[in-house]
Amino acid sequence: MARKRCELSGLEAALVVLFVLMTTVCVVLISLMVVWKTDTDSDPDPTHPPSPQPQQDPYLIGVGRADCTGPPAEIPMMGYANPQQTAAGIHTRLYSRAFIIDDGKRRVVFVTADVGMISQRLRLEVLQALQRKYGDLYQQENVVLSGTHTHCGLGGYFQYTLFMVTSKGYIKESAKTLVNGIVKSVDIAHRNMRPGRIYRNRGDLDDSSLNRSPHSYLNNPEGERQKYKTNTDKKVVVLKFTDLDGDGIGMISWFAVHAVSMNYTNQMVSSDNMGYASYLLEQDKNPGELPGQGSFVAGFSSSNLGDVSPNTKGPHCANTGLPCDYLNSSCPVGGTVMCQAYGPGRDMFESTRIIGHNLYRKAKELYAGATEEVTGPLHAAHQWVDMTDVTVQINATHTAKTCKPALGHSFAAGTIDGGGGLNFTQGAVEGDPFWDGIRDAILGKPSNDTQKCHDPKPILFSTGEMNWPLPWHPKVVDVQIITIGSVAIVAVPGEMTTMSGRRLREAVKQELESEGTIRDTEVVIAGLSNVYTHYITTYEEYQVQRYEGASTIYGPHTLSAYLQKFRGLAKAIAQGRESELPPGPPPPFFTEFLFSLIPAAAIDKKPDNSSFGDVLQEVLPIYRQGDVVSVTFVAGNPRHSGDIRDKTFVTVEMFDNTTQTWDVVHTDASWETRFHWLKGSDRQSNATVEWHIPRSAPDGSYRIRHFGHYKQWKGLQPIITAYEGASGVFRVTANFYSG
């Protein structure tokens, strides 16, 4: 027993020693780790920097682009409100570009579409279509629709009387194309969602914008103006989207400039300068693809462009070449019609190319240099607001109210980018007895309350008091903000002037950062979004009553009302209470009394002894790079081609000697082609196709083809038949004398 106890004592002692040794080793190792960690944190070795911290979970990102070009014939264009400006061909096709971001809890959608503006009707129809497809995934809270503001897209997609009058009604073939194109772009983005990252960058773009109402801008407080170097915003903001490998999948750029490089004499559907910038960047990023194809999507979006023109040579009298009157933008002979802004090119095509290329070049530079990653949760805040009845706090003791919609006399004067055709001038603060008398006899006199509310605006159309056959202007509008990490996109339902936009960005930034949850906020204004309400000037600019002030339809306190409402949205986001925001009164969706003044397209006729698609004027046998090829065909009305999305009226084809086949090198979506439709007498029409041969075009054999449809009676039924035609083969060469 004694021996056994002794053996046990020895074993116990050994175990104790072993335990002590192990404990000592563990303590030493832990101490070494603590010391190493402390040294690393307090005094990092610059030659051996610590490993980077893991990035946050990536967003899910989807991008999509879809054709939204409507029938390019006989339908009024939307922007200049010129009844003579009806579509008659294609300069460039129109596209909707959609961007979807998801952080795992929330999802937001931003769409920029080649369209004059988003109408309330268009937004409601798009949301209805998305609801049918996706349930509650995409709703008014998290979907922003913004227009690039091209003035050469088709009209006919409005439900309020004023806009139906200027675009000859609600035109289903135009509206349906826009709805389907926007929804398809969202569909594509939805299907393509994958993990990715977002980066932001910003920079200035000079020589591409000019304030077209500097007199109004100068009425803003001097102290406020001194905070800024220029009277237009020069900043370009870019969001860069990549996959997890760093490969680019898309980009959005915001810049404040009107898309009116193509003027009111143009009758070809065109995406203007913003669309050309998208075209160039997408061609860069999708090498070898035809326009509108390829996975990379480049969206160029409008911003606070209300008083900003791309016509940088400024306003001159077209009949004398002298500068226009500074205050009212008119000429001694010819009035406002003769006062036109030009530039920077020799004609509207070159001006569009120059401004578009400037936008593209700056966005490409910022995209390449974007390294500041956007991280953080997503938010979406939305309300409907009755803009005719908003009380705003002016100061500690006084309040004011917004007004029923009304347009002033200077609205009819137009701008230096497209003057009105009557004897109205900008800057009118008194009515005209002649026009007021006509207005009173036909439309009725504005009420005293409305006149007082809009003072000093002399009211030309009291649209808020005009309701036949439907209201002339919207009463309920959307206010909306979506945030992607520290980037806030403010969806503005109209055209904000430069200073209005600056005040709004500052107000939203202040509220978003007030709780400390969001820092270093980049606030961008997405103009022409969700519903169109004309212009939004500052109170001071409104007093001058140039075109922009006369078109601020809810009165002098319109901007104050928007600042108040957007502040409320931003505050709710900062506090995480956006779901508690009251939705507000929903807008109407009219199903009756929509009218159309566009008759059905007539049957087509052709010259005797000819067929549709026959060549009337043939190409030459040989051209050099830089020349213009032109060929004219017997044509049908393009409206008979129905839904022309993802199709083409034109191809330019090059013969491949290796495969003995014709390869398409351009379509009617290409900048280098122009498709002119000419409606002649006796229901006969022609189509002239131009190809402006690029300097980079390879030597070789080419042909031009035209595709279309014609309608003729077969018995008692109208029958639509497809046709096509082809030019003769011609050669492009650098030297006429070669070979």
Salt bridges, closest charged atoms under 4 A:
GLU7 OE2 - ARG3 NE 3.77
ASP41 OD1 - LYS37 NZ 3.57
ASP45 OD2 - HIS48 ND1 3.14
ASP67 OD2 - ARG93 NH1 2.73
GLU74 OE1 - ARG639 NH1 2.67
GLU74 OE2 - LYS679 NZ 2.84
ASP102 OD2 - ARG107 NE 2.80
ASP114 OD2 - ARG97 NH1 3.43
GLU125 OE2 - ARG121 NE 2.89
GLU173 OE2 - ARG639 NH2 2.85
ASP187 OD2 - LYS133 NZ 2.43
GLU224 OE2 - ARG503 NE 2.73
ASP233 OD1 - ARG502 NE 2.68
ASP233 OD2 - ARG505 NH2 2.66
ASP243 OD2 - ARG194 NH1 3.75
GLU282 OE2 - ARG65 NH1 3.26
GLU282 OE2 - ARG97 NE 2.81
ASP284 OD2 - LYS364 NZ 2.85
GLU350 OE1 - ARG346 NE 2.95
GLU350 OE2 - ARG353 NH2 3.48
GLU365 OE2 - LYS362 NZ 3.25
GLU372 OE2 - ARG200 NH2 2.92
GLU372 OE1 - ARG202 NH2 3.62
GLU373 OE2 - ARG197 NH1 3.28
ASP386 OD2 - LYS475 NZ 3.85
ASP389 OD1 - LYS401 NZ 2.45
ASP417 OD2 - ARG212 NH1 2.88
ASP436 OD1 - HIS409 NE2 2.79
ASP436 OD1 - ARG439 NH1 3.35
ASP440 OD1 - ARG439 NH2 2.82
ASP478 OD2 - ARG123 NE 3.27
ASP478 OD2 - HIS382 NE2 2.64
GLU495 OE1 - HIS149 NE2 3.16
GLU495 OE1 - HIS258 NE2 3.04
GLU506 OE1 - LYS227 NZ 3.38
GLU511 OE2 - ARG567 NH1 2.74
GLU511 OE1 - LYS571 NZ 3.95
GLU513 OE2 - LYS509 NZ 2.97
GLU515 OE2 - LYS571 NZ 3.39
ASP520 OD2 - ARG200 NH2 2.65
GLU522 OE1 - ARG202 NE 2.45
GLU522 OE2 - LYS235 NZ 3.04
GLU540 OE1 - ARG503 NH2 3.14
GLU548 OE2 - ARG212 NE 3.00
GLU578 OE2 - ARG106 NE 3.93
GLU578 OE2 - HIS379 ND1 2.60
GLU580 OE1 - ARG577 NH1 3.82
ASP604 OD2 - HIS640 ND1 2.75
ASP643 OD2 - ARG645 NH2 2.93
ASP646 OD2 - LYS184 NZ 2.71
GLU653 OE1 - ARG703 NE 2.71
GLU653 OE2 - ARG705 NH1 3.31
ASP668 OD1 - ARG93 NE 2.59
GLU672 OE1 - HIS666 ND1 3.57
ASP682 OD1 - LYS605 NZ 3.54
GLU690 OE2 - HIS676 NE2 3.49
GLU690 OE1 - HIS692 NE2 2.96
GLU724 OE2 - ARG705 NH2 2.33
